[in-house]
């Protein structure tokens, strides 16, 4: 029989004019598949070793050929009508669910994928197509490591491609929406209504009742598929499950498909995804599961090696950067990067909901308790992880949620008598923690925050306390200009060593500062900052000035620069330099203007540095051979000589950092406010702000 049918099909498909009835051959092949279940006695033979794959392939070829021969485009031919009217796809789903013969599910996935990809006639609008498609999706994604993952992800790729071509299809696939009669749904007329009555061209299979043709047949080893409800699994849950696959290619393709899906979703589908699907909760919960899978303690330096990891390029373990928990950390950061990318590409309704879910489940419920923990290891690891997450974060919706989480939304000036219990106040306190490691990690977190394109961060930490310029003494003339080299003159000659090594570095600082300043100006261009300070009202009474807790901690740290570890000093000065780069006139005035007339009891960055220099001048007298020891320490720090312990090492390292910091401030002041320039040197806003 097989050879006869094969020859007939070859003749039919290969000839310019078919010499036989294609429908008859099509029915014969379907009849051959159904008879296999009636006649077979061996339940262990794999499906691929039966004639089922071959018959399915012949049926597909007939459908494709029939479509090419149709005179009127868009009309369903007799074979396609037969497939739809007799619910062949429904029956195949039943056989795939039974997984009989073994491997049948794989064959069903392949057939569905091929028919949707190769038949150009729009099929997914038919009830007798999108319903079995949904049922087939329920068969996949139910268990991790499914043997049909490859076929499942290929099937979802075909579906997502069809949805990309016609986004309104998403409603059909997700909701199983039925269209009755000629009612229009999402701009499409239901085509199953024209197929409700059997066509006179469609013959019955011998011995098969009309009911069996319509609803499917009981087969040995199989089960009847009840027509009741579509279950919880659909295209969305199938994709989410495949995204978690251990097979990197399967996971990557599923992630790309899910990105496409949320990107093309129309308003109605986006609302469905948020209100009636597990998308947001499933993505956020998996992120928390990956967090729980990591070791309780991770070294911040190890975490930093994986900052910027991409979900598209999973990190494989390498000998030189291997550490316990590396794979788990890479998986966590990679999934967060994917969530962020998903939020950035998704419809705004989906983006907002997913951003809130990630914030509530990961930031608030999982990481915040660790930040507020008394155990130093918990604080250290969670802080370093949040820094890595911030480094990766790009989506506006998730960034805004993260900013609200970190710094809050209070825009009123701070007062010294306030007793805030917010997360931000705790984090600021960690910048002055007894543990230097925690202080460094938290300062890195704030430095990362300050590089994000969000005005709320700068305003909350700094600007809200500088708005009234109450740091300026009333009744005194304001300086019109100043020389940036005053910062260069701050450090006494006996405390300078860079000139002895022919590496003054000032030109390098100017070059670097220029690039960083241009980048910062581009980031804040849309924030509407003024170009000049707010004029002072001489008749307005003076009000007490409070620099705010963030600057208070930084100034306190700066005042102790001669007594703190080298690495901590580097991080403190790095954050202050980052603040000084902002092109707001009040920030520039308060941090970089040495001639500002401070109100009584106020301090500025320059005044703090002056006091540090005064303290240094006294200490120099108490250190024998100060200059030679200072030069040796600089050589040690630059790697020119081996490092070795010596007396006053912390002091000497602090002096080196102080000299370099003053050069850096001078460079920043130069690129922001060149001599004889009456206003900040702000570049024109870019044409497009990202």
N, C-alpha and C positions, 0 to 999 in steps of 0.2 A: 504493500500500500504506500509506504514512504517514498519508494522510488517513483511510483506512478504519479503521486501528488507533486513530488519535486519537479518532475519533468513538465507536468501541466503548468505549474506556477512559473517555471523558467520560461516556458513558451508564452505564457500570458504576459509576464512582466517584460520580457525581452523583445517581443514583437511590437511593430508600430501599431497594429490594430489587434486587440485581443481576440483570440479565436475561441476562448471559452468564457463562461460566466465567472467573473472574479468572485462574486458573492458565494457561488457554490463552493469554490476552492477555499474561501475564507471560512465558511461554515464547516467544511470538512476538517480543517485544521483545529478549529475550536472543539469540534466533536471528538477529534483524536485525543485532545487534552482531557476532556471530561471522561472519555472511555478508559483512559489510563487509570483513573481512580476507581472505576467499576471493576476492571479486569485484573489489576495488579494484585499480587500476593506477597511480593517482597517489599517490606516497608523500610529496608535499610539502604536501598540503592540511592545514591546521591542524585539530586535533580539534574545536575549537569551531565550525568551518564544516561539519562533517559532522552526521549525525543521531545520533551517539553520545551527546552530552550530553542530547538530548531523550529518547532511549530510556531512558537511566539515570534521568532524572527521572520518566518514566512508571512504571518498575519500582519506584522508591521510593514513589510515590503509591499504587501497588497494595498494597505491603506495609503502609503506614500504614492504608489503608482496610480491608484484610483484618483487621488487628489490632483495629480498632474494632468490626468485625462479629462477632468471635469470641464465642461464647456463654460459653465457659469461659475465665476469665482465666488467663493464664500458659501456655496451650497454643500451640504453634507451628502456624500455618495452613499450608495446602498450598504457597503461594508461598514462605513462609519456609523450609519443609522442602526445597523444591526448591533454593533458593539455597544452603542448607547442604549438602545431599546431593551436589549437583553442583559443589561447591567453586567457585562463581562468584567469590567474593572472591579466592581463590587465583589464578584465571585473570586477574582484573583486575590483580592485583599484577604478574603476568608482563607484561601489556600496558603497565603503567605503567613498569616497569623498562626495557622496550624503547624507551619514549618514541616509540611509533608508533601513530597518526599524531602529528606534533609537537604537544606540549601535552597528550598523553594522561595523563601523570603528574598534572598539575593536576586533570584530570577525575576520576581515581581517588581522589585525596585528598578532593575535594569529596564524592564518592559515599560514601566510608567515613565521613566526618564526619557527613553527613546521616543515614545509616542508623543510626549509633550514637546520634545525638541524638534522632531522631524516632520510632524504633521502641522502644516501652517494654519489650518482651520482653527479659529479660536475655540478651544475646548473647555477652558476652566470656568466658563460661564454656565455650562451645563450642570444641572444638579447631579446627574449620573456620572459626572467627572469630578467635580470638586468635592463631593461627599466621599467617594472612595479615596481621593487624594488625602483628605483629612484622616480617614481611617488608617491609611498606610503610614501617615506621619505618626499616628499613635503607636504603631508597631516599633518605630525607631525611637531612640532617645529615652527608652525606659530603663536602660541599665548601662552603666559605664563599661567601656571595652566591648561593645557589641561587635560580633563577627561581621556585621554588614555595615560598619561605620563608613567605609569607603563609598559604598553604593548609596547610603543615606545622604552623605554630604553632596554627592553628585546630584541626587534627586532634588535636594533643597537648592542647589545652585541653579538648576533648570527653573524651578519655581520662582526664585528671586529674579532671575533674568526676565521671565514673563511679567512679573510684577513691576519691574523697572520700566518695561515697555508700556505697561498699562497699570499705573498705581491703584486704580479703582479695584483691581482684582484682589488687593490685600483684604478688603472687607469680606469677600467671598471666602478666602482661604482661612482667615482668622475666625470669623463668626459662623461660617456655614450658612450664610444668608440665602434663603430660598426666595425665588421670584415666581409669583403665581400668575398664570395667564400672560397678559401682555403688559403687566406693570413694569415700569422702568425702575431699576435700582442702580445707583451710581452711574447712570448714563448708559446702562446696558440692558437690552431686552432679553428676558430669559428664553433660551432656545429649547429648553426641554419641553416647553408647552406644545411645540409642534410635533413632538415625538410621543405624545401620550397614547395615541392609537397606533397599533402595529401597522406598518406599511404593508401593502399587498405584495411588495417585492421581496419581503423578508420571509423565507420559509421557516417552518418549525424543524427543530432537530428531531429525528425519529425517536419516538418513545419519551419525548420531553414534554411535560405539560406546559400550558401557557403560564401557570403560576410559577413553575420552576424556572421558566425562561426569564420571568420578570424578577424573581427574588433570589435566584441561585438554587443550587441543589445540594442535598446531603451527600457527601462523599466519604468513602471509607478513610478513616484516619483524620478526617477534617472536622470542623465545627461550623455550625451555622452562625453567621454574623447577625446578631439582633440589630434591628433598626431603631435603636433607642438612645438618643443622646450621643454626643461626639466625644465624651470623655474630656479630660483636662489637657491631654497632650495635643498640640497643634504645631504649626510651622515654627512658631516662636519658641516653644519649650523644646522642640527637637533641636533647633539651632543652639539654644543655650546649653543643652546637654552635649552636643557635638563640640562646642567651644572648649569644653573641659577635657576633651579626649587626650590621652597620653601620646597619641600619634600626632606629631607636630604639624604635618601637612593637613591632616583632617581638621585639627583645631584652627589652624590659620585660615583655611577656606571657609569654615563655618563662621569665624569671626568676620571675615570680609562680607559674607552673605548677610549677617545680622546688621552690619554697618549699612549695607545697601538698603535693607528693609526699613530701618528707622529713618534713613535719609529721604526716602521717596514717599513715606507715609503721608497721605492727605490728612486733613484736620480730623475727620471722623475716625479714621484708623488710629491716629495718634491718641485721640481721647480713649479709644478702646484699649490701646496698649497700656495706658496709665491706669484706667479705672477697672478694667476687667481681665488684665493679664498679669502674670507674675514677673514681668520683665524687670521692673525696678528692684523689687525685693530679692529676686533670684540673683541678680548681678551683685548687689550690695552684700547679700549673705555669703556668696562665694568668696568675696573679697575678705570678709571677716574670717571665714574658714581657713583661707590661706594664711591670714595673720596668725591664727591660733596654731597653725602647723609649724611656725618658726620657733627656734629656741627662745627661751625667756630672756636671754641676754645675748646681744650682738655688739661687737666692738664698733663704735661710730666710724672708725677708719675703714673697717670692712664694708659697712653700709655705703660709705661714700664711693667705694670702687664701683658700685652698681648704679649710681645716680645717672639718670638719663637713659636707662635701659628701655628698649622699644618692644612693644607687644609683637611686632612683626618679625623681630629677630630674637628669638629666645636665647638666653645666655647659656652656653654649655660650660660645664666645669673645666677649668684650666689649671695646670699645675702651679703656675706662678701666682695665681690669685685665689687659690682654693682655701676655704675656711669652713668650719662646721656651720651648717645651715645655709650655705650659699645657694643651693638649688631652691630651697624653700623661699629664701629672700627674693631670688630672681623671679620666681613664679608670682609672688605677692606684688612686686613692683610692676611686673609685666601686665598683670590683670588690672592693676590700678591705671596704668597707662592706657589700656584698652577701654576701660570705663570712661576715662577722660576724653579719649578720642570719640567714643560713642556719643557722649554728651555734646561734643563740639559739632558732630555731623547730624545729629538727630533733629527732628521737628522740635520747635521751642517748647511745646507742651511736654514732650517726652524728656527733653533736656532738663527742664526745671524739676520735674518729678524725680528723675534719676539722680540729679545732683543733690536733692534733699535726702534721698534714701541713703546715698553714700555718706553724707555728712552725719545723719542721725545714727546710722548703724556702725560706721567705722570711727569717725572723729569723736562723736559725743559718747556713744555707748561703750566703745572699745578702747580708744586711745586716751580720752580725757581722764578716766580713772587712773591710768598708768602715769600720766603727767602729774597728778595730784598725790601720787603714792609717796609713802615715806621712804621706801627702799630706793637707794641711789641708783641701783642697776636698772630698775623699772623706769625711773625718770630719764636716765641717760639713753637707754635704747629707744624709748618712745619719742624722745625729742629728736634723736638722729633720724628715726624713720619718718617723722613728720617733715623734717628738712628735705629728705629725699623725695617725698611725695610732692612737696611744694615745688621742688626743682622740676618735676615732670609736668606739673599742672599747667594746662594751657586754655582749657575751655572757659569762656566767660561765666557761664552759669555756675560751674563748680567752684571757680575762683571766688565769686561773690559769696557763696555759701561758706567757703573756707575762711574768708576775711571776717565775716560775721562771727564765725566760731573763734577765731584767734583774737581779734581786737575789739569785737563788739561794734555798736553803732552810735555810741555816745559822742556828740560833737561839742558839748559844753566844756569850757576850760576846767582843768583839774584844780583842786585845792589841797594844800598840805594836810589839812585836817580830815580829808576824806579817808574812809577805811574800806576801799573796794575789795570785794571778794571774787572778782571775775577771774576767768582763766588768764586773761591778759596780765592782770596784776601779779598772778602767781608766776607767770613766765618771766615777767620783768624781774621779780624777786630772784628767780633762778639765775639771772645774769650776775648776781652778786652772791651766789651760793658758796657755802663753805667748801664744797667740792669744786676744784678748778676745772675738772672735766665737764661737770654739768654746766658751769658758767660758760665754757667755750662752746659746748654743744648748743646752748640756748642762744648765745650771741650769733652763732651761725644760722640758727633758725630765723632770727630777726633780720639778718642780712639778706637771707633768701626772700623773706617777705617784702623787704624794701625794694626788691628788683621786680616785683609784680606790677603790672599796669592797672593799679587800683588806687584812686585818690584817697579813699577812706583810710588806708593804712597809714599814709603820711600824715593825714589830718589828725587821726586819733592819737598817734604816737608823739606828734611833734607840733603841727601847725595850730591846733586848737588853743595851745598855750601861748603862741606868739602873735595871734591875730591883733590884739590891742596894742602891741609894742610897749607893754608896760615895763619892759626891761630897760627902756630908755629913760634917762633922767629928764624931767621937764624943765623948761626955761633955759636950756643951754643950746648954742648953735650946733647944727648937725654938720659933720664933715662932708665936703663935696667929693673928695677922692682920697685915695691912699695908695701907698706903694705895697705891692704884694711881697716884696723882699723883706719886709719886717719879720715875717715868719722865719726867713733864712738867717736873720741876725739874732734870733732868740737864743740859740744854743751857743754857749761861750766857746771860744777857739780851743781852749784846753780840753773840751769835751767832744771835739770833732775829730774824726779819724778817716772819713772817706777820702779826703783829699790826699792823704799819704799813700793810698792805694790806687790813685788815679781812677777813681770810680765815683765821682761826685754824684752821678746819676740824675741830676736835676733835669737835663734835657729829656731823658727817658721818662721821668715823671710827667713832664709837660706833654709829651707825645701821648702817653697813656691817658692822662687826664682829659685831653682833648677828645679822644675817641669815646671815653666813658661819658663825658658831658654831652656830646652830640647824641649818643644813644639815650641818655636820660631825658634830654629835651624832646626827642621824638616820642618817648613813652608818655610824657605828661602834656603834650601839645594840646590835647583836647580838653584839658582840665580847667581852662579859663583862668589861669593864674595871672595876677597883675605884673607889670614890668617894673614898677617902682613901689617902694614902701608906702603904706598908708600914712598920710600927713598927720602929725600930732596936733591936737587941739591944746594950745597953751593955757586955756581957761579950764580945761578938764582936770579935776583933782587926781592926784596920783593914787593908783590902786596897787596893792601888793602883787608882786610878780612871783609866780611859781613855775619853774621850768618844766614841771611834769615828771612823773616817776621814771620814764624811760631815759630822758636826758640826765636826771639826777643820778641814776645808777651809772651811766656812762661817764659822767664827770667825776663821780667818786672813784670809779675804776682808773680813770686817767690820772687822778691825783695820786694814785698809788703805783704808778708805772715803774718807779724805781725799786719797788718791793714785791713785784708780782712775777710769776714765771714768764719766760720769753713767749711761749705759745699763746698764753692768755693776752699778753700785751699786743701781739700781732692781731688777734681777733678784735680787741677793743678798738684799736686804731682803724682797722678795716671797716667796722660799722660806722665810726665817726666820719671817715672819708666818704663813705657811701651817702651819708646824710648831707655832707657839705656839697655834694654834686648837684643836689636838687636846685633847679633854677627858680626858686621862689625868693623874692627880695627879702622877706623877713628871715628866712633860713640863712641866706647869704650874710645878712647884716649881723645876725646873732652869733653865727659860728665863725665867720671869716673877717669881720671888720674889726681890726685892732684899735681903731680910734673911737669906737662907739662910747658914748658917755653913759655908763651903766647907772641905773637907779640904785639908791642905797640898799645894801644887802644882797644885790644881784651878782651873779657870776656868769661869765661867758666862757667859751672854749679857750679864747686867748688868755683870759685872766687865770684860768686853771693852769695853763702852760707856764705862765709867768711865775706862779707860785712853785711849780715843780722845778723850774730853773733855779729859783732862789734856794730851794732845799738842796738841789744838786751842788750849788756853789759851796755850801757849807760842808757837804759830804766829801767833796773832792779833797779838801784839806786833811781829811782823816784817813785817806787811802794812800799808802806809800807807792811811789812809781805808778801813779794813776794813769798817765798817758800811755806808757808802754803796755800796761796790762789791758787797757781799753783797746789798743791796737791789736793785741793778741786775741782778745775775745772776738773782735770783728773778723779776724782771719779764720777763727774757729767756726763762726757762724756761716761764713761763705765757703767753708770747706777747703780753705787753703792750707790749714795745718790741722793735725788731729785734735779732737776735742779732749780736754782734760779738766778736772775740777780745780778750782782756785778760789782763793778768798775773794769775797765781794762779787762773786760771779753774777748773781741776780741783779745787783746794782749796775754792773758794767753792761750786761745785756740790755737792761732797761734804757741806758744812755744811748746805746746804738739804735734801738727802736725809736727813741725820742728824736734823734737827729734825722732819721729817715722820715718820720711822720711830719716833722716841720717842713722838710723839702716837699713832701707830697701835698700838704696844705697850701704851700706857696704856689705850687704848680696848678692846683685847682683854682685858687684865687686868680691866677694869671689868665687862665683860659676862660673863666667866667666873667671877669671884670678887669679887662686890660687897663693899664694906666691911662689917665685922661679921658676915660669913657664914662659919661654921666649915668649910663644905665647898664643893666645886666646885658651881657653879650648873648642875647637869645637869637638862635637861628630862626628863619621863618618856619611855620608849621609845615610838616610834610603833607603832600597831596592826599595820601591815604594812610590813616593810622591803624595799625594792627594791634 
